[in-house]
């Protein structure tokens, strides 16, 4: 094909033929990932909007129901996710430096922290089932921790949103851990070099996005009624 | 700090952001127990937005990204604002007109 330019250097194997250079390829991947994250922002945005409307309409019910969440577990999970974002950022850094073993270590750490988050979430959910605070036929209207009177019936709405939002977030975490496992396999196979580490970078963007969602979920779900206690 | 955060310059920034995120998390928990009237939620959201901006700018390298990426991110914030504002302008203003109470 390129017989007229025999001096052209061989393209690196990770460069797809429709890109002029690795830089152009990486920029396209990055832009595509960010556009996907925009759709994710609006996906979660619908739930945050629903939350904002119901919470303004049933303020007392939402504040009272929020106080029934375990703040210590929520705060613990917030810290776990922040640390996992740090280890993910360090994994991207290690891959850019071509330090494969360090990359593997940070990927395993990030996965472990993600799993820790999910295990804590499991215990939180289990406790909600035991207390009949899960929306549905077995829901029992709980007592207000501040006044020891029954909360308004709409506290069920708070828990509906709580389970939808944290459940969707947890699903993203599970997918993220799957992506990290895929990265680990590729890293151990030696697929990533100083020149080519785009997948690590892209999964990093996803992981940080999921962290950002939790950064908003934590105060909105766990903290909104604490000042009434 | 360094123009294109691909080198060692990134590491210090990562740990600085991590420390800031921890401090802001503690701050938001503390602030939630204060009696600030209507300002509890705006303060919590301001802290959360600051944390999110730190994660996006440094951990997600938005600071060193092309302008096009910044525009894409800006569009997501713009459309989220539309979604919230237009919905709220309906639901949260209904009670301004007394007839809806009956």
HADDOCK unambig.tbl for C-alpha pairs under 7 A between the chains (distance, minus, plus):
assign (segid A and resid 31 and name CA) (segid B and resid 69 and name CA) 6.11 0.50 0.50
assign (segid A and resid 35 and name CA) (segid B and resid 72 and name CA) 6.60 0.50 0.50
assign (segid A and resid 38 and name CA) (segid B and resid 73 and name CA) 6.73 0.50 0.50
assign (segid A and resid 38 and name CA) (segid B and resid 76 and name CA) 5.15 0.50 0.50
assign (segid A and resid 41 and name CA) (segid B and resid 76 and name CA) 6.69 0.50 0.50
assign (segid A and resid 42 and name CA) (segid B and resid 80 and name CA) 6.17 0.50 0.50
assign (segid A and resid 45 and name CA) (segid B and resid 80 and name CA) 6.26 0.50 0.50
assign (segid A and resid 49 and name CA) (segid B and resid 84 and name CA) 5.70 0.50 0.50
assign (segid A and resid 53 and name CA) (segid B and resid 88 and name CA) 6.83 0.50 0.50
assign (segid A and resid 53 and name CA) (segid B and resid 91 and name CA) 6.91 0.50 0.50
assign (segid A and resid 86 and name CA) (segid B and resid 14 and name CA) 6.81 0.50 0.50
assign (segid A and resid 86 and name CA) (segid B and resid 18 and name CA) 6.45 0.50 0.50
assign (segid A and resid 89 and name CA) (segid B and resid 59 and name CA) 5.71 0.50 0.50
assign (segid A and resid 205 and name CA) (segid B and resid 60 and name CA) 5.66 0.50 0.50
assign (segid A and resid 208 and name CA) (segid B and resid 55 and name CA) 6.87 0.50 0.50
assign (segid A and resid 208 and name CA) (segid B and resid 60 and name CA) 6.89 0.50 0.50
assign (segid A and resid 212 and name CA) (segid B and resid 52 and name CA) 5.38 0.50 0.50
assign (segid A and resid 215 and name CA) (segid B and resid 48 and name CA) 5.88 0.50 0.50
assign (segid A and resid 215 and name CA) (segid B and resid 52 and name CA) 6.90 0.50 0.50
assign (segid A and resid 216 and name CA) (segid B and resid 48 and name CA) 5.71 0.50 0.50
assign (segid A and resid 219 and name CA) (segid B and resid 44 and name CA) 6.33 0.50 0.50
assign (segid A and resid 223 and name CA) (segid B and resid 32 and name CA) 5.83 0.50 0.50
assign (segid A and resid 224 and name CA) (segid B and resid 32 and name CA) 6.94 0.50 0.50
assign (segid A and resid 224 and name CA) (segid B and resid 41 and name CA) 6.91 0.50 0.50
assign (segid A and resid 226 and name CA) (segid B and resid 32 and name CA) 5.75 0.50 0.50
assign (segid A and resid 226 and name CA) (segid B and resid 33 and name CA) 5.29 0.50 0.50
assign (segid A and resid 227 and name CA) (segid B and resid 32 and name CA) 5.83 0.50 0.50
assign (segid A and resid 227 and name CA) (segid B and resid 33 and name CA) 4.33 0.50 0.50
assign (segid A and resid 227 and name CA) (segid B and resid 34 and name CA) 5.66 0.50 0.50
assign (segid A and resid 227 and name CA) (segid B and resid 35 and name CA) 5.60 0.50 0.50
